[in-house]
């Protein structure tokens, strides 16, 4: 069984080696001691949210502080692919459900998108508070999944911003019910060509529309920017389901699972 995970600042964990002691305080320390009731002698993992994992043994627990001894340091491994979910804002917190589930399944980054047909609108202060709430959602989901990496959350984009993101991607997928080619088929064709390059991880972007779907103008613009349509299956999926389903298929096709 995997160990409970708690997060600390990268600068705090980076200098630590096997045999060192560390005190986890603040909100994470209080959560470990008060909510999880972690006791001396139990194993825990401390992560920096960027891939570094320290396997530790608890030496003391009290007053909102968890004292541990580092047993093993597991360095952050470079990933050959970066999976990014562009999630259109959706009503009923379906967008938050989508990024929560995608985080549990292994997505690396999420970007909120104000689509033309999005019923939910982030205006004024909500445009600032929305991404903050999404960061809390993915951080909680990452801890639940005991991930050493917490997905990054981008700022709200409209269609112009999304076109820029498509332009920077190695592969951009429009998850669309009218697509002819399956997502696995599109990925295999891409990898057979110039898909896999050296150096930086290859960025794969998945674009999920709102409840009413993407407008024809949006799809046309995305295709012109270099994106490709991809079909997930024979059934129409909810906005909250499409992204996680794509993460599963991509994780299989890219041998992440």
Number of C-alpha atoms within 10 A of each C-alpha: 3 9 13 19 22 23 22 17 12 14 9 12 18 15 8 16 14 13 12 13 16 18 16 21 17 12 13 18 24 19 17 23 20 15 10 11 12 20 17 15 14 14 20 21 25 24 28 21 22 17 17 20 24 24 20 25 20 21 17 17 22 16 10 17 20 24 20 26 23 21 16 17 19 12 12 15 9 9 12 15 18 18 23 26 28 26 26 31 27 26 15 9 11 19 23 20 18 24 30 23 22 30 29 18 19 22 28 21 20 26 25 26 28 23 25 17 17 18 14 16 15 16 10 8 8 12 15 13 13 15 19 14 14 21 20 13 17 26 21 16 21 25 20 14 17 18 26 23 22 25 24 17 22 17 15 19 19 14 15 11 14 22 19 13 18 22 15 15 17 20 21 24 26 22 23 23 16 10 15 11 15 16 23 18 13 18 21 14 11 14 15 10 9 9 15 15 11 7 7 11 15 18 21 21 24 28 26 28 29 25 18 14 18 21 14 9 10 16 18 12 16 24 17 11 17 16 23 20 23 25 22 21 15 8 8 13 16 16 23 25 18 22 27 24 18 25 22 16 16 21 17 12 16 14 8 12 11
